[in-house]
Amino acid sequence: MKNQVRALLGALVLLVWPAVAGAQSLSYNSGQNVAPGYEGWEEEPDGSKYFLFGYMNRNWEEQLNVPVGPDNGFSGPGNLGADLGQPTRFLPRRNRFVFRVKVPATFATKDELIWTLTTNGVTEKAYASLREDYKVDDVVKASETGALGAGSSSPEVRANKVPIVKIDGEKTRTAKVGQSIDLSAVVTDDGIPKRRGGGGGAAVSNSGSAAAARPAGDPAAAAAIAQARIQRAMMSPPTRITVGKNVGLHLSWFVYRGPGNVTFSPDQIKPWEDTRAGANSPWAPIWVPPTLPADGRIPVKVTFDEPGTYVIRALADDGALTGGESLTINVTK
């Protein structure tokens, strides 16, 4: 009987292993392309309409730089031009509602605005139209980014306002390669939604230390608890079929456009959907937002490794909606 059970288990392993190996082969650190995404369109109270775009970088690590032009441009009625404010630096994995494009008044329902993106030898397109079923609002955004379960809503969520970011100083700066510059931004928000762990599991701060049940004055014990929680999260099955997100106000500085590597100090919370346990990301199973300063001012040191023109964005995220501001930095040798 034991031999029969062992044989059966062995056969099951042989059957399951190819499927597991195949699934694992679909995850890549580099070498894959970026797919542009049309997220829908929204309408402002004054009647203005905007197309919303994001993207899916199929890599977990590689960030791609694609200058505006034939490999990263727009086409469609009205000759709007290739540059409509899209990113040229593409962060890893899924990035939703990254930028928006104002819809011309003459744009008809049958018209399409096309974003073409070629990366790692693959060309893909996103087709934006004003079809009624593509219309979105803030509740849809909150649901799509993981703050809500699919199809859910509440008075609190419907009352939420976009956080406001104001970068101190001039919006165009100069810097030199290898020399850090100091930046700061002030974040204000309405406090909605309230902080909560939307991604599942116990909470850990953005620095990776335990946020709850932390033994006072014992860093080693706190680190051990944090590591144990991360390991449990890694071994636990997903708690929902849609993306989950830990909710609470935070700010992320990142490169929106620019040719080289940029170092931020301190390390920044990831603005992209890193769902791995222990990642410094709102979408990680174990994470809580940091406590913001009373004045809402968040500083950062930024260092560039090569000359060029960079666009740096400060993005505030309350867990459901995002708001940000950008500045241009001309970096010389």
NUGU-605693 format. One record per residue: residue in one letter; y, z negated, x of N, C-alpha, C, CB in turn. Coordinates in steps of 0.05 Angstrom, whole numbers, padded with zeros to 5 digits, always signed. Each point is the difference from the previous one (the first is absolute). Glycine has a CB too. Example, Ala and Ser with C-alpha at 12.3 -4.5 7.8 and 13.67 -1.06 7.14 Angstrom:
2
A-00114-00156+00264+00024+00000-00018+00024+00000+00018-00023-00025-00038 S+00044+00039+00031+00024-00001+00016+00022-00014-00015-00013+00043+00024 
//
This chain:
333
M-00024+00000+00017+00024+00000-00017+00025+00000+00017-00025-00024-00036 K+00025+00007+00057+00024-00001+00018+00005+00027+00013-00009-00049+00008 N-00013+00062+00000+00003+00026+00013+00012+00020-00019-00039-00010+00030 Q+00030+00009-00056+00011+00018-00020+00030-00004-00004-00045+00001-00022 V+00053-00027+00021+00028-00006-00003+00016+00010+00024-00012-00041-00027 R+00001+00037+00051+00014+00009+00024+00003+00031-00001-00017-00039+00026 A-00004+00052-00034+00001+00029-00001+00021+00010-00020-00049+00002+00013 L+00050-00017-00036+00019+00008-00021+00029-00005+00010-00034-00012-00035 L+00038-00010+00049+00027-00006+00011+00007+00021+00021-00007-00049-00009 G-00012+00057+00025+00005+00020+00020+00008+00027-00012-00032-00023+00030 A+00018+00030-00052+00007+00025-00014+00028-00001-00012-00049+00007-00010 L+00056-00031-00001+00027-00003-00011+00022+00003+00021-00020-00030-00035 V+00014+00019+00059+00020+00002+00021+00004+00029+00007-00013-00045+00018 L-00009+00060-00016+00002+00029+00007+00015+00015-00021-00043-00004+00025 L+00040-00004-00050+00014+00014-00022+00029-00006+00000-00042+00000-00026 V+00049-00026+00030+00027-00009-00002+00016+00008+00025-00015-00038-00029 W+00003+00037+00053+00015+00004+00025+00016+00026+00001-00035-00027+00022 P+00023+00050-00030+00017+00024+00001+00025-00001-00017-00042+00025+00008 A+00039-00038-00032+00024-00003-00017+00021-00017+00013-00029+00006-00040 V+00020-00028+00052+00019-00018+00013+00013+00013+00024-00027-00039-00014 A+00011+00053+00030+00011+00014+00023+00019+00021-00008-00042-00009+00025 G+00035+00023-00048+00019+00021-00009+00026-00011-00010-00039+00026-00013 A+00038-00049+00000+00024-00013-00010+00017-00009+00024-00023-00015-00042 Q+00010+00004+00063+00015-00009+00023+00013+00023+00014-00032-00038+00005 S+00020+00061-00005+00011+00023+00014+00025+00011-00013-00046+00012+00014 L+00052-00021-00039+00024+00008-00013+00025-00015+00008-00028+00013-00038 S+00025-00033+00055+00022-00016+00009+00006+00007+00029-00012-00037-00032 Y+00037+00043+00038+00008+00010+00026+00025-00015+00011-00020+00045-00011 N+00020-00049+00036+00024-00012+00013+00021+00022+00007-00028-00037+00018 S+00019+00061-00012+00018+00021+00008-00013+00027-00005+00021-00030+00034 G-00005+00051-00031-00010+00027-00001+00000+00013-00028-00028-00013+00037 Q+00034-00002-00058+00001+00010-00027+00028+00008-00008-00040-00028-00012 N+00043+00041-00011+00026+00010-00009+00013-00019-00019-00016+00047+00007 V+00041-00040-00014+00015-00015-00020+00003+00017-00025+00025-00026+00036 A-00031+00015-00059+00002+00015-00025+00026-00009-00014-00050+00005-00004 P+00069+00013-00002+00023-00008-00015-00007-00006-00029+00029+00028+00030 G-00014-00045-00043-00007-00008-00027+00024+00000-00018-00037-00027+00017 Y+00034+00039-00041+00021-00001-00020-00008-00023-00019+00010+00050+00003 E+00008-00071-00004-00006-00024-00015+00010+00001-00029+00003-00025+00043 G+00014+00044-00049+00011+00002-00027+00031+00002+00001-00039-00027-00018 W+00051+00026-00005+00029+00001-00001+00011-00023-00018-00001+00050+00007 E+00026-00058+00000+00012-00022-00015+00028+00009-00009-00026-00034+00026 E+00037+00020-00046+00026+00007-00011+00018-00024+00001-00021+00034-00030 E+00045-00031+00040+00020-00021+00001+00014-00003-00027+00006+00008+00050 P+00008-00031-00054+00014-00003-00026+00021+00022-00005-00007-00049+00004 D+00018+00061+00017+00020+00021-00004-00012+00027-00005+00030-00025+00029 G-00057+00026-00031-00014+00026-00005-00009+00015+00024+00027+00002-00040 S-00019-00011+00064-00009+00013+00025-00030-00004+00004+00045-00007+00020 K-00058+00028-00011-00029-00001+00004-00006+00003+00030-00008+00020-00046 Y-00013-00033+00054-00008+00000+00029-00030+00003+00002+00039-00030+00012 F-00047+00048+00006-00029+00003+00007-00007-00022+00021+00002+00050-00009 L-00025-00061+00006-00009-00022+00018-00024+00011+00017+00016-00036-00033 F-00015+00031+00059-00021+00010+00018-00011-00023+00018+00022+00046-00001 G-00046-00043+00008-00013-00017+00020-00020+00016+00016+00006-00041-00029 Y-00025+00028+00042-00019+00015+00015-00025-00017+00007+00037+00027+00019 M-00058-00014-00011-00024-00013+00009-00006+00010+00028-00018-00005-00047 N+00022-00013+00067-00009+00006+00027-00029-00009+00002+00048-00006+00020 R-00066+00025-00015-00028-00007-00001-00010-00015+00025-00006+00041-00027 N+00025-00048+00044-00007-00016+00024+00007-00029-00004+00007+00040+00029 W-00022-00058-00016+00006-00029-00001+00019-00008+00023-00045-00008-00021 E+00047+00024+00042+00017-00008+00022+00021+00021+00007-00039-00026+00018 E+00031+00051-00018+00019+00021+00010+00024+00004-00018-00039+00022+00021 Q+00063-00023-00009+00024+00007-00014+00009+00028+00010+00014-00049-00005 L-00008+00066-00013+00006+00028+00007+00030+00005-00003-00046+00015-00014 N+00057+00001+00033+00027+00009-00001+00001+00029-00007+00014-00035+00034 V+00000+00042-00056+00001+00028-00008+00029+00006-00007-00047+00000-00018 P+00062+00014+00036+00028+00006-00006+00003+00017-00025+00010-00003+00050 V+00014+00001-00062+00007+00016-00023-00001+00030+00009+00028-00037-00021 G-00041+00053+00005-00002+00029+00006-00024+00011-00014+00021-00007+00045 P-00033+00028-00034-00023+00013-00014-00023-00019-00005+00014+00043+00021 D-00018-00063-00003-00023-00018-00003+00007-00024-00017-00016+00015+00044 N+00041-00019-00052+00009-00023-00016+00025+00008-00015-00021-00033+00033 G+00018+00047-00055+00023+00009-00015-00005+00005-00029+00015+00020+00042 F+00006-00013-00056-00001+00004-00029+00007+00029-00007+00012-00048-00007 S-00023+00057-00015+00006+00026-00011+00000-00002-00030-00020+00024+00040 G+00034-00005-00053+00000-00001-00029+00026+00013-00010-00029-00041-00001 P+00033+00040-00026+00024+00012-00011+00026-00014+00009-00028+00014-00040 G+00049+00001+00043+00026-00011+00006+00006-00001+00030-00005-00027-00041 N-00015+00034+00058+00005+00000+00029+00012-00026+00010+00007+00050-00002 L-00021-00072-00004+00010-00027+00007+00000-00005+00030-00016-00016-00044 G+00000+00032+00059-00003-00004+00028-00025-00015+00008+00049+00000+00003 A-00056+00002+00022-00025-00013+00010+00003-00030+00003-00011+00043+00023 D+00035-00052-00017+00004-00029+00005+00011-00013-00025+00008+00009+00049 L-00025-00025-00063+00009-00014-00024-00004-00030+00004-00012+00039-00028 G+00014-00048+00053-00002-00029+00006-00028-00010+00004+00041-00005-00026 Q-00060+00022+00030-00028-00008+00004-00004-00013+00027-00015+00037-00031 P-00005-00053+00035-00005-00012+00026-00010+00021+00020-00011-00044-00021 T+00016+00039+00046-00013+00016+00021-00020-00017+00016+00041+00030+00003 R-00040-00056-00006-00020-00018+00011-00018-00010-00023+00031-00015+00038 F-00057+00020-00035-00019-00006-00021-00017-00024+00008+00000+00048-00015 L+00003-00070+00002-00014-00024+00005-00029+00002-00010+00042-00027-00003 P-00060+00010+00012-00028+00003-00008-00005-00005-00030-00012-00015+00045 R-00008+00027-00055-00011-00004-00026+00019+00006-00023-00029-00034+00020 R+00025+00021-00043+00015+00007-00024+00028-00013+00001-00043+00004-00026 N+00063+00013+00021+00028-00008-00002+00011+00012-00026+00006-00003+00051 R+00000-00015-00070+00008+00009-00027+00031-00001-00004-00045-00015-00018 F+00055+00033+00002+00029-00001-00008+00018-00003+00025-00013-00020-00044 V+00008+00037+00064+00015-00002+00025+00028+00010-00002-00043+00005+00024 F+00048+00017-00038+00027+00010-00003+00001+00016-00026+00006+00003+00050 R+00019+00003-00058+00004+00015-00025+00020+00022+00004-00011-00041-00027 V+00009+00061+00011+00017+00024+00001+00013+00004-00027-00029+00021+00036 K+00055-00018-00036+00014+00004-00025-00007+00028-00012+00037-00031+00015 V-00043+00031-00040-00008+00025-00013+00025+00015-00009-00043-00021-00016 P+00046+00046+00024+00023+00016-00008+00002+00002-00030-00002+00026+00042 A+00026-00024-00053+00004+00001-00029-00013+00026-00011+00043-00026+00005 T-00045+00046+00011-00011+00026-00009-00031+00001+00002+00042+00022+00014 F-00054-00043-00005-00029+00000+00004-00014+00000-00027+00004-00025+00044 A-00022+00044-00049-00013+00002-00026-00028-00013+00001+00025+00043-00009 T-00036-00048-00014-00026-00013-00002-00022+00016+00014+00014-00021-00043 K-00011+00047+00043-00020+00017+00012+00003+00003+00030-00002+00025-00043 D+00025-00034+00054+00005+00002+00029-00015-00020+00016+00045+00017-00011 E-00049-00011+00037-00014-00019+00018+00015-00001+00026-00044+00010-00021 L+00048-00035+00031+00010-00004+00027-00024-00007+00018+00045-00017-00017 I-00049+00032+00039-00024-00002+00016+00006-00012+00027-00019+00040-00025 W+00006-00062+00031+00001-00012+00027-00024+00009+00016+00026-00040-00017 T-00022+00054+00039-00021+00010+00017-00001-00016+00026+00005+00047-00020 L-00029-00056+00027-00003-00016+00024-00025+00009+00015+00022-00039-00023 T-00017+00046+00049-00022+00008+00017-00003-00020+00023+00008+00048-00011 T-00032-00061+00012-00006-00020+00021-00028+00003+00010+00033-00031-00022 N-00036+00029+00048-00026+00003+00013-00015+00025-00010-00002-00050+00004 G+00018+00071-00007-00012+00026-00006-00007+00005-00029-00017-00001+00044 V+00024-00018-00062-00006+00003-00028+00026+00000-00016-00044-00024+00006 T+00047+00044-00024+00023+00002-00017-00007-00008-00029+00018+00037+00029 E-00002-00055-00040-00003-00009-00028+00028+00000-00013-00041-00028+00011 K+00040+00031-00038+00025+00002-00015+00000-00020-00023+00004+00048+00013 A+00020-00058-00020+00004-00016-00024+00018+00015-00019-00007-00044+00026 Y+00000+00045-00051+00015+00016-00020+00013-00018-00020-00032+00038+00006 A+00059-00039-00005+00015-00017-00018+00011+00016-00024+00012-00030+00039 S-00016+00019-00063+00010+00012-00024+00010-00021-00019-00031+00039+00006 L+00044-00031-00027+00011-00018-00020-00018-00002-00025+00046+00010+00016 R-00071-00006-00012-00019-00004-00022+00003-00029-00010-00032+00035+00018 E+00031-00038-00044+00006-00026-00012-00021-00021+00008+00021+00023-00039 D-00046-00015+00043-00020-00020+00008+00002-00009+00029-00029+00021-00034 Y+00048-00010+00049+00005-00009+00027+00023-00020+00002-00017+00044+00016 K+00030-00050-00039+00022-00018+00001-00009-00029+00005+00025+00030-00032 V-00011-00044+00050-00007-00027+00007+00024-00018-00004-00035+00017+00033 D+00030-00043-00034+00021-00021+00000-00008-00022+00019+00013+00012-00048 D+00003-00034+00048-00006-00021+00019-00026-00014-00005+00049-00006+00004 V-00058+00005-00029-00026-00013-00006-00022+00017+00012+00018-00020-00042 V-00016+00046+00040-00020+00018+00012-00001-00004+00030+00007+00034-00037 K+00017-00035+00049+00001-00005+00029-00014-00026+00008+00043+00026+00002 A-00037-00047-00016-00012-00026+00006-00031+00001-00003+00042-00023-00016 S-00051+00038-00004-00029+00003-00003-00012+00017+00022+00006-00004-00049 E+00007+00026+00056-00011+00018+00020-00002-00013+00027+00018+00038-00026 T+00002-00055+00033+00000-00013+00026-00017-00025+00001+00045+00018+00007 G-00056-00027-00029-00020-00022+00000+00011-00026-00009-00021+00023+00036 A+00046-00025-00045+00011-00025-00009-00011-00008-00028+00041+00009+00026 L-00050+00011-00041-00011-00004-00027-00027+00013-00001+00045-00002-00021 G-00061-00007+00002-00025+00015-00006+00008+00024-00016-00027-00042+00000 A+00010+00062+00001+00005+00025-00014+00004-00005-00030-00027+00026+00034 G+00049-00015-00045+00006-00003-00028+00011-00026-00010-00036+00031-00005 S+00042-00049+00024+00011-00026-00008+00030-00001+00003-00043-00022+00013 S+00056+00003-00027+00029-00003+00002+00007-00028-00009+00008+00050-00008 S+00017-00057+00009+00010-00026-00009+00030+00001-00001-00040-00024+00020 P+00053+00006-00036+00029+00000+00000+00012-00005+00028-00002-00017-00047 E-00011+00001+00063+00010-00006+00027+00000+00026+00016-00018-00047-00002 V-00003+00062+00002-00002+00025+00015+00021+00020-00010-00049-00009+00009 R+00052+00011-00035+00019+00020-00010+00029-00008+00006-00033+00010-00037 A+00038-00035+00043+00027-00009+00006+00006+00002+00030-00001-00030-00039 N-00019+00036+00055+00004+00000+00029+00020+00021+00009-00047-00016+00005 K+00063+00009+00015+00019+00018+00012-00007+00006+00029+00036-00017-00031 V-00029+00040+00040-00005+00008+00028+00015-00018+00019-00008+00048-00015 P-00006-00058+00036+00015-00016+00021+00020+00017+00014-00040-00029+00006 I+00062+00016+00003+00022+00014+00013+00000-00007+00030+00027+00000-00043 V-00023+00021+00060+00001-00004+00029+00026+00011+00010-00050+00003+00004 K+00064-00019+00012+00024+00009+00014-00003-00005+00030+00028-00010-00042 I-00028+00031+00058-00002-00002+00028+00028-00006+00012-00039+00032+00001 D+00040-00053+00015+00026-00007+00012+00010+00022+00019-00013-00049-00003 G+00039+00053+00003+00012+00018+00020+00000+00029-00008-00014-00033+00034 E+00020+00049-00014+00002+00029-00004-00028+00012-00006+00040+00002+00031 K-00040+00020-00046-00025+00012-00007-00009+00022+00020+00011-00009-00047 T+00005+00013+00068-00008+00017+00022+00005-00016+00026+00010+00043-00026 R-00031-00045+00043+00002-00015+00024-00009+00017+00024-00008-00044-00026 T+00013+00033+00050-00011+00012+00024-00017-00021+00015+00040+00032+00003 A-00059-00023+00012-00017-00018+00016-00010+00016+00024-00013-00027-00041 K+00001+00012+00060-00012+00012+00023-00030-00006+00001+00043-00004+00025 V-00058+00022-00014-00028-00003+00003-00006-00026+00015-00007+00050-00001 G-00011-00066-00011-00009-00025+00014+00017-00024-00004-00020+00030+00032 Q+00044-00026-00044+00018-00023-00004+00000-00007-00030+00028+00013+00040 S-00034-00037-00047-00001-00008-00028+00028-00003-00012-00044-00024+00009 I+00046+00030-00034+00024-00005-00015-00006-00019-00023+00018+00046+00012 D+00002-00061-00020-00003-00020-00021+00010+00012-00027+00006-00038+00033 L-00023+00036-00053+00007+00008-00027-00005-00023-00019-00011+00048+00011 S+00025-00047-00034-00006-00020-00021+00007+00012-00027+00010-00038+00032 A-00024+00029-00052+00004+00009-00027+00000-00024-00018-00021+00044+00009 V+00037-00043-00031+00001-00021-00020-00014+00009-00025+00044-00017+00019 V-00062+00001-00029-00016+00006-00023+00008-00018-00023-00039+00015+00029 T+00044-00003-00052+00004-00016-00025-00019+00011-00021+00049-00009+00012 D-00057-00010-00030-00019+00007-00021+00003-00018-00023-00032+00017+00035 D+00020-00010-00058+00002-00016-00024-00022-00021-00003+00022+00039-00021 G-00040-00040+00041-00021-00020-00001-00023+00007-00017+00034-00033+00008 I-00035+00058-00018-00022+00010-00017-00014+00022+00015+00025-00012-00043 P-00051+00012+00043-00019-00020-00012-00003-00024+00019-00024+00037-00023 K+00013-00059+00012-00004-00023+00016-00022+00004+00020+00015-00028-00038 R-00014+00014+00060-00020+00003+00021-00027-00007-00010+00034-00011+00035 R-00054+00027-00028-00027-00006-00007-00019+00016+00018+00013-00010-00048 G-00038+00002+00050-00019+00015+00015-00014+00021-00016-00007-00040+00029 G+00018+00064-00030-00011+00021-00017-00024+00014+00012+00045+00006-00018 G-00049-00008+00044-00021+00015+00013-00027-00014+00000+00034+00020+00027 G-00034-00045-00037-00026-00015+00000-00004-00017+00024-00019+00036-00027 G+00005-00057+00024-00006-00018+00023+00022-00020+00004-00026+00037+00021 A+00021-00055-00001+00019-00020+00007+00023+00012+00015-00036-00035+00001 A+00058+00021+00001+00024+00011+00012+00002-00008+00030+00023-00001-00044 V-00014+00020+00059+00006-00005+00028+00028+00012+00006-00050+00001+00013 S+00066-00014+00003+00027+00010+00006-00001+00026+00016+00017-00047-00002 N+00006+00060+00004+00001+00025+00014-00006-00002+00029+00032+00016-00034 S-00031-00040+00045-00007-00003+00028-00030-00006+00004+00046-00017+00008 G-00061+00015-00031-00029-00003+00002-00009-00028-00001+00000+00040+00026 S+00018-00060-00028-00009-00028-00002-00004-00008-00029+00024-00010+00042 A-00040-00011-00046-00006-00008-00027+00025-00009-00015-00047-00013+00014 A+00050+00022-00039+00024-00007-00015-00006-00024-00019+00016+00047+00003 A-00041-00054-00006-00007-00022-00017-00022-00016+00013+00012+00027-00041 A-00013-00053+00034-00020-00018+00012+00001+00000+00030-00029+00007-00039 R+00054-00006+00050+00003+00001+00029+00000-00028+00012+00026+00044-00005 P-00044-00051+00023+00001-00026+00012+00025-00004+00016-00050+00000+00001 A+00066-00020-00007+00025-00005+00013-00005-00006+00030+00020-00017-00043 G-00005+00030+00060+00000-00005+00028-00025+00008+00014+00029-00037-00009 D-00045+00055-00003-00025+00008+00013-00002+00031-00001-00023-00044-00013 P+00036+00057+00031+00000+00030+00000-00028+00012+00002+00045-00001+00020 A-00062-00012-00004-00027+00011+00003-00015+00000-00026+00000-00015+00047 A+00002-00008-00062-00013-00002-00026+00011+00020-00020-00009-00048+00009 A+00036+00052-00008+00013+00019-00018-00010+00028+00006+00040-00030-00004 A-00042+00037+00030-00009+00027+00007-00029+00004-00008+00031-00001+00039 A-00047-00020-00037-00028+00002-00008-00003+00005-00030-00013-00030+00038 I+00030+00016-00054-00001+00003-00029+00009+00029-00007+00009-00049-00007 A+00012+00058+00020+00009+00027-00005-00021+00021+00006+00047-00015+00010 Q-00060+00012+00013-00021+00019+00008-00024-00001-00019+00014-00005+00047 A-00021-00019-00056-00022-00002-00019+00007+00014-00027-00014-00043+00021 R+00039+00040-00030+00008+00014-00024+00000+00030+00003+00028-00040-00012 I-00019+00049+00035-00001+00029+00005-00028+00011+00000+00042-00004+00027 Q-00061-00011-00014-00027+00009+00000-00012+00000-00028-00005-00019+00046 R+00011-00001-00062-00010-00001-00028+00011+00024-00015-00004-00050+00001 A+00029+00056+00003+00012+00023-00014-00013+00026+00008+00043-00025-00003 M-00049+00028+00029-00013+00024+00009-00027+00004-00012+00026-00004+00043 M-00040-00017-00049-00027+00001-00010-00001+00001-00031-00016-00024+00041 S+00039+00019-00054+00001-00001-00029+00004+00028-00011+00018-00047+00001 P-00030+00053-00024+00004+00026-00013+00028+00001-00012-00049+00004-00010 P+00060+00020+00005+00027+00002-00012+00000-00014-00027+00008+00043+00024 T+00015-00055-00031+00003-00014-00025+00011+00018-00022+00007-00042+00025 R+00002+00066-00019+00010+00019-00019-00004+00028+00010+00034-00033-00016 I-00035+00053-00002-00005+00027+00007+00025+00014+00010-00038+00001-00033 T+00062-00011+00025+00025+00011+00009+00011-00016+00023+00009+00018-00046 V+00010-00007+00061+00011-00014+00022+00013-00026-00009+00008+00043+00024 G-00012-00065-00009+00012-00026-00006+00021-00007+00020-00043-00015-00021 K+00063-00001+00012+00022-00006+00018+00009-00029-00004+00015+00048-00002 N-00009-00061+00025+00012-00027-00001+00030+00003-00005-00036-00018+00031 V+00046+00004-00050+00027+00004-00010+00020-00020+00011-00020+00020-00042 G+00042-00011+00051+00021-00017+00010+00020+00015+00017-00031-00039-00002 L+00056+00031+00003+00021+00015+00014-00004-00001+00030+00031-00010-00038 H-00028+00033+00051-00001+00001+00029+00014+00026+00009-00044-00026+00001 L+00049+00028+00025+00013+00023+00011-00016+00012+00023+00045-00019-00013 S-00046+00045+00014-00013+00014+00023+00019+00020+00012-00045-00006-00022 W+00048+00005+00048+00014+00021+00015-00021+00020+00011+00038-00033+00013 F-00032+00058-00015-00019+00020+00010+00015+00026+00006-00038-00021-00026 V+00024+00039+00040+00011+00026+00007-00005+00020-00022-00007-00009+00049 Y+00029+00021-00059-00002+00020-00021+00000+00028+00012+00022-00031-00032 R-00006+00035+00053+00001+00025+00015+00005-00007+00029+00018+00026-00040 G-00030-00010+00058+00004-00005+00028-00023+00010+00017+00028-00039-00012 P-00022+00047+00037-00021+00013+00016-00018-00018+00015+00031+00036+00005 G-00022-00061+00002-00016-00017+00018-00010-00025-00012+00027+00019+00036 N-00038-00036-00019-00010-00026-00009+00023-00020-00001-00045+00009+00019 V+00045-00026-00039+00020-00021-00003-00013-00027-00003+00031+00034-00023 T-00020-00053+00038-00011-00027-00001+00020-00018-00015-00025+00007+00044 F+00014-00022-00064+00016-00019-00015-00009-00028+00007+00006+00033-00038 S+00014-00051+00042-00006-00027+00007+00017-00018-00019-00011+00011+00049 P-00002-00028-00065-00029-00005-00001-00015+00023-00013+00009-00049-00002 D-00036+00048+00005-00017+00020-00014+00007+00000-00030-00037-00005+00035 Q+00036+00029-00046+00008+00003-00028-00023+00000-00019+00039+00025+00016 I-00034-00034-00041-00019+00002-00021-00004+00030-00006+00013-00046-00020 K-00037+00054+00016-00006+00028-00004+00009+00009-00027-00039-00004+00031 P+00055+00026-00032+00008+00011-00026-00021+00018-00013+00047-00003+00016 W-00069+00008-00002-00021+00017-00010-00024-00016-00008+00016+00037+00029 E-00034-00025-00044-00022-00014-00013-00023-00005+00020+00013+00020-00044 D-00009-00041+00060-00022-00008+00018-00016-00022-00015+00027+00011+00042 T-00050-00003-00052-00016-00018-00017-00020-00016+00015+00006+00033-00036 R-00005-00033+00062-00020-00014+00016+00007-00030+00002-00008+00041+00027 A-00012-00058-00030+00004-00029+00001+00013-00008+00027-00039-00007-00032 G+00059-00009+00031+00014-00009+00024+00023+00017+00008-00043-00019+00014 A+00047+00042-00027+00022+00018+00008+00026-00012-00010-00030+00040-00003 N+00051-00034+00017+00027-00010-00007+00012+00019-00021+00007-00020+00046 S-00019+00019-00070+00006+00019-00020-00003-00013-00028-00016+00038+00029 P+00034-00032-00048-00002-00011-00027-00026+00008-00014+00050+00000-00002 W-00062+00022+00011-00025+00009-00013-00025-00013+00013+00024+00043-00011 A-00021-00058+00031-00023-00014+00013-00009-00022-00019+00016+00011+00047 P-00042-00017-00048-00011-00020-00018+00012-00028+00005-00041+00026-00002 I+00048-00032+00027+00010-00027+00007+00028+00003+00013-00047-00018+00006 W+00068+00013-00022+00027+00004+00010+00019-00012-00020-00013+00042+00026 V+00035-00054-00017+00022-00008-00017+00026+00008+00014-00026-00038-00021 P+00047+00044+00006+00025+00008+00013+00013-00024+00014+00007+00035-00034 P+00008-00030+00055+00013-00022+00014+00023-00011-00016-00012+00021+00044 T+00021-00044-00037+00023-00012-00013+00025+00012+00012-00024-00043-00009 L+00041+00055-00007+00024+00013+00010+00022-00021+00006-00011+00042-00027 P+00029-00035+00046+00023-00018+00005+00017-00004-00025+00000+00015+00048 A+00014-00037-00049+00017-00006-00023+00021+00021-00005-00008-00048+00008 D+00018+00060+00013+00021+00020-00004-00011+00028-00003+00030-00028+00027 G-00057+00031-00026-00013+00026-00004+00003+00019+00024+00009-00006-00047 R+00002-00004+00069+00004+00018+00023-00025-00001+00018+00050-00008-00002 I-00060+00032+00008-00025+00003+00016+00006+00016+00025-00029-00004-00042 P+00028-00008+00065+00006+00015+00025-00025+00013+00012+00037-00031+00008 V-00033+00050+00010-00022+00013+00014+00011+00012+00026-00025+00010-00044 K+00009-00009+00064+00006+00014+00025-00016+00026+00001+00011-00044+00024 V+00002+00066-00017-00013+00026-00001+00003+00013+00027+00010+00005-00049 T-00032+00006+00060-00001+00013+00026-00013+00027-00003-00001-00044+00024 F+00013+00065-00011-00010+00027-00002-00011+00009+00027+00034+00010-00036 D-00056+00006+00035-00012+00008+00025+00007+00028+00009-00037-00030-00012 E+00052+00045-00004+00009+00027+00008+00025+00008-00015-00048+00012+00011 P+00064+00005+00001+00025+00008-00013-00005+00017-00025+00023-00001+00044 G-00002+00002-00061-00001+00016-00024+00015-00014-00022-00044+00018+00013 T+00044-00005-00036+00013-00012-00024-00020-00012-00018+00036+00034+00003 Y-00031-00059-00010-00019-00016-00016+00014-00009-00026-00025-00015+00041 V+00009+00014-00062+00009-00013-00025-00018-00025-00004+00016+00044-00021 I-00004-00067+00021-00014-00025-00004+00006-00010-00028+00003-00011+00050 R-00024+00003-00064+00004-00010-00027-00007-00029-00003-00010+00046-00017 A+00027-00061+00002-00006-00028-00007-00008+00000-00029+00032-00019+00035 L-00057+00013-00041-00010+00002-00027-00007-00028-00011-00019+00046+00010 A+00032-00053-00032-00006-00026-00013-00019+00006-00023+00045-00019+00012 D-00065+00001-00014-00021+00003-00020-00004-00026-00014-00023+00036+00028 D+00027-00037-00054-00005-00025-00015-00028-00002-00010+00048-00001-00013 G-00065+00020+00021-00028+00000-00009-00005+00021-00021-00003-00048+00011 A+00024+00055-00026-00003+00020-00021+00018+00024+00004-00011-00037-00031 L+00036+00032+00040+00019+00021+00005+00011-00002+00028+00012+00001-00049 T-00002+00021+00060+00012+00000+00027+00028+00012-00001-00046+00005+00020 G+00062-00015-00001+00027+00011+00004+00006-00001+00029+00015-00014-00046 G+00000+00033+00057+00005+00000+00028+00025+00014+00008-00048-00002+00006 E+00053+00001+00020+00023+00014+00012-00008+00009+00027+00034-00028-00027 S-00021+00049+00036-00008+00012+00026+00025+00002+00018-00038+00026-00022 L+00033-00024+00048+00021+00007+00019-00011+00019+00021+00022-00045-00008 T-00004+00060+00020-00007+00020+00020+00007-00011+00027+00007+00038-00032 I-00026-00035+00051+00005-00009+00027-00005+00023+00020-00014-00047-00013 N+00035+00053+00028-00002+00021+00020-00007-00013+00027+00033+00030-00025 V-00057-00023+00035-00011-00013+00024+00003+00019+00023-00032-00028-00028 T+00044+00018+00050+00003+00016+00024-00015-00013+00024+00045+00017-00017 K-00047-00002+00039-00013-00011+00023+00019-00020+00014-00026+00042+00006 
//
